[in-house]
Amino acid sequence: MDDPTVFVVDDDDAVRDSLTILLQSTGYRAEAFASGPALLEAIGPGARGCIVADVRMPGMDGLELQQALARRGIGLPVIIMTGHGDVPIAVRAMKAGAVDFVEKPFAEETMVGAIASALETTQRTARSSGAEPDAAALDRLSQLTPRERDVLEALVAGHPNKVIAHLLQISPRTVEIHRARIMEKMEARSLSHLVRLSLSAGVQPRE
């Protein structure tokens, strides 16, 4: 009973069931819920583990679920699942305290890795939106050129390469080159990791 639980929240039966099976086969204890309210009825402030929630659900979406959890003093780390084009919403979720986001369809190892990291995350880290900027992230950020910083701010806002190219009046290929250099300089493993590092360094999205 002391083992942490991964609480899966998704209104899609197939996604919910497949993710639960994946987690159980990997050795995690998992409980699945079809909605945010169903999860809120089942857990309290003493719950241990993490939450994996879809960002788009009828009635109560992932962002609203985060807000409800915070109001109830439930500080479990939250991983947001997003569909294609929902990165701006995922960024909002991370600014509100989510520890990571994973884009659907996701590789099994990506989700398992995100959950492993979340379970190692303390409540302080999970709710670090008001914390001091991260020194290591600030140091990496200082290595970016002004144009790379422009591209980074647009990436954090969730804009795709073509939109960034239009905003900055450069070619999509140039955006790709800048993006690759940003990922290298920031030592980011993925877009969600880059967003998390950027937010911890105080980067504001370029709308």
N, C-alpha and C positions, 0 to 999 in steps of 0.2 A: 504493500500500500504506500510505501515511502518513495517508490520510484516516480520520477517526474512523468507527466503525461503530456502528449502532444494532442491538443484539442484542434480538430479539423472542422472548419466552418465553410460550407459551400452548398448552395441550393441545387447544384447539379449532382444528381445521384451517382452518375458514372465517375465523375472526378472524385467525389467524396469516398466512394467505395474503393476505387483503385489506389488512392492515396493512403487510405487506412490499411489496406492489404500490404502496400509497399513498406509502410512504417513498421507494421507488426513483423513482417518477414526480416526486417533489418534489426529487430530486437527492441523496438520502442513500444511503449504502452501508448495506445491511441484510442481516442474517443471522438466520434463524429457527430456533427450537428447540422441540420438543414438550414438553420437561420441563426442570426445573432441573438434574438430573444431566447431561443432554445438553449444556447450556450449560457447566457446570463442566468437562466433559471437553475443551471446545474452546478455552477462554480461560485466560490466566494473568495475573499481576500487571502485565505489560507492555501489556495490552490498552488501546486508546484508544477513547473513545466514550461510550455510555450504554446502559442496560438498560431495556427496557419489559417488565414481567412481570405476568402475571395473579396476583391474590392467592389465588385458589382453584384449585389443581391437585392431582390425585391424587399420592400419593407424597411430593412435596416442594412445599409451597405457597410463595407469594411471600415470606412472612416467614422461612421456613426457608432459602430461597434467599439472602436478604439476610444471614442469619447465617453461612451457608457461605461467601459471598463475603468477608465481613469476616475470617473465620478464615484465609482463604487470602491475605489482603492485597490483594484486588482492590477498589480504591477507586472503581470507576465509579459515577457518579450513577445512581440507580435511580428509575424512574417506575413506580408501582403502578397496574394497571388493576383496578377494582372493579365489582361488580354493585350493583344497587339494595339498600340496606340494609347494605352492607359498609363504611360510613364509619368505624365504630369500629375495624375492622381496619386500614383505611387510616391512621387516626391512629396506631395502634401502629407501623405501618410507618414513618411519618414520624418518630416519636420514636426509632426505631431507625436513622434516617439516610436514609430515602428522601427525595428532593428534591421529589416531587410525587405526586399521585394523580389519575387521570382516571376518571370514572364511565362505564360502558357503559350504553347506546350513546352514543358520543361523536361530536361533530362533527369532521370531518377537520381543520379549522383549530385546534380545541382541542388535539388530539394533536400536530399539527405544531408548534404554539406551545410546548407543554410540552417537546418534544424539543429545540427550538432553545434554550430556556432551560437545559435540563439540560446540553447540550453546552458552554454557556458557564460552567457551574458548575465550580469548582475542587474538588479532592478534599477540601480543608479544609471547604468549604461543604457538600459532600455528607455529611460525617461530623461535623456541627456540634452534635450533641445535647449534647455536654459543654462547648460554648463559652459565653462570657459572653453574657448577654442582649443582644439587639440594641437599641441606644440609640434609633433611630428608631421601632421597634415599641413600645418602652416609653413613648415620648412620646405616641404615638397611643393606647396603652392607657390612659394617665392621663386622657384626655378622656372616657372612658366613665363613665356614671352607675353607681352600685352595681347597679341592676337590669339594665342592659345588660351589666355584667360577669357577672352570674349567667347571663344568656342565652348569652353568649359561652362560658362554661365548659361549658354543656350542649351547645352546638353543637360544640365541640372534642371532646366525648365521643362525638359522632356521633348524638345524639338528634334525631329529627324534631320538627317544630314542635308536633305534638299532644302528644308525650311531654313536651316542655319546658313546655308549658302546664300539664300535670297536675303536674309536679314543682314548679313555681313558683306554682301556684294562680292562674294568670291565663288569659285567653282566648287561643285560637290566633291571633286577629287581632292581639292585643297583642304576641304573640311575633313576628309578621310585621313589625310596625312597628319593634320593637326591633332585629330582625335587619337591616332596611334601614338603620337609623341606624348600627348597628355596622359594616356593610360600608362605609358612607360615611366614618365616622370613622377606621376602620383602613385606608382606601384599598385595600380588597381587591377584586381583579378577579373572584374566584370563591371557592367554599367551600374548595377546596384551598389557595388563596393565603391565605385567612383563617386556616386551620389552621396553615400554615407560619409566618405572622407571629406568631400567638399562642404557638406553641411557642417561637419565638425570643425572645419576651418573657417566657418562664417561666410562662405560663398552664398551670394543671393542669386536666385534664378533670373536670367534675362528673358523677360516675357516678350 
